[in-house]
Amino acid sequence: MKTAALLALALLATPALAETSTQREACTPDVWRLCASDIPNVGAITQCLRRERARLSDACRTAMGGDPGTARPVAAKGR
């Protein structure tokens, strides 16, 4: 429960995500899936979401101001 509260606080404090509860709701699952090791570091979470933009859910990408149809494919590592 404490971690969830820290995540909510981190997302609230992140300027790119702090605008609406819809944005928090849209991106929280992606933070857990892609950036869990960065919790509760707000700056690191923000950088992670930007770095992982192509892997974000459509809802989170849209909430962050991107068009869900413009995601580029993720290249396979080691190729």
Phi, psi and omega in degrees: 000322180297320179296320178298321178294320178294320178297314179300317178296317180299316180292326177293325184275350181276114184306320183293338185243357189277356190292319183217159175293333177299319179295317179298315180296321182291325188260344181304314179299325179290323176299314179297319185285320188253335191229020186303326182291346180268349180291130011256019183287105185301313180298318180293322177297315180299314179297319179299313180298321177293316180296323184264018187310319181293338181261359180292153173297156178303320182297315181290316180301317178295317180297330179275002175099012179253158177274123182299339180278356184255012180294137177267149180296149178273126179288143178292135179289143177086008178247000000 
